[in-house]
C-alpha cells in the first residue's frame, strides 16, 4: 500500500507536525494560516484513519502519545530533509545566474559599473560578484568565471580573447582643461598637476618619451596607490592623469574626461577578456564575455569619431627597454 493510501490527506501530516511541535492547536493553526477547528478536524481524521490516538488532551494541555511521538520523530526528520533539499535546489537555481568577475578596481568602477543599466537590460536576471585588485590583475582566474587580463598575464589554462588595445591617453576633466589649458599649451595663470600611480608599469616619462612629447619637469605631482583613484582624481579636476583606454574609454565617450595632450600611445599588447573553462556557468560566462567585448568595440568606435584628430603613436618594441 502506498503512503498516499495510508493517509486521509497530505494536509493532515502538516497539521499533525505543527500541533506536535507547538502542543497547541491554536498555535498550530497560526503556523499554517488556518483556524484551530481546521487543525482539530485534520488531527481527528488522521487518528481515525490510523486507528490510534496521537494526542492526550489533558487539563494542562496537549501531550503526545507513544504513537504520536513515533510519528512526530519520523515527520520531523523527513520535513527537515525536505527543507534542506528545497534550500539546495533554490541555491542551485540562484547560482545558475551568478558570475564572479576578476577585475581591476578601475575597470569595474569606471567602465563596467557605469554601464550596468545596459547590462541589466540584456541580462535582467544575472547577478555579478566582483573580485577586485587595486593594480593590474595577474594570475589564473581560480574560482572566478570571467576576468580582465593583459595578454601577457593570461594563465595557460584560461581562454582569452583580445577586446581592447593597450592604449594610453593623457586625460583630464573638461573643467580642468578649460581652467588650465592643455598640458603642452598651458593658459596664463593655469596650474597643472600630474596624477601619478605609485610604481606604474608605464610611467609618465615612458609615455612622453615614446610619443616625443615634453612637459615642464617641475609640475607638482599627486601620487596614489590605486589606478581607480588616479582616474577619480582626474575626474575631480585635480590634475591630468595617464589614462588606459581600457578603463577610461567610457569616460572619454561620455565627455567626462578629455585628452590633455595631442599624442597618444598604443603598444603592441592587448587587454583580454578571459573565461574560466571550468566555470559552473560557462555558457553565461561566454555570453557576458561577448557582451563586454561588443560594448568595448562600440565605445572604441565612438571614441574614434569623437576624437578624429588623435595622433596615435604605435611603439611595439620600446617597452621592455624602457623598463
Secondary structure, 3 states (H helix, E strand, C coil): CCHHHHCCCHHHHHHHHHHHHHCCHHHHHHHHCCCHHHHHHHHHHHHHHHCCCCEEEECCEEEECHHHHHHHHHHHHHHHHHHHHHHHHHHHHHHCCEEEEEEEHHHHHHHHHHHHHHHHHHCCCCEEEEEEECCCCCCCCCCCCEEEEEHHHCCCCCEEEEEEEEEEEEEECHHHHHHHEECCEECCCCCCEEEEECCCCCCHHHHHHHHCCCCCCCCEEEEECCHHHHHHHHHCCCCEEEEEHHHHHHHHHCCCCEECCCEEEEEEEEEEEEECCCCCCHHHHHHHHHHHHHHHHHHHHHHHHHCCCCEEEECCCCHHHHC
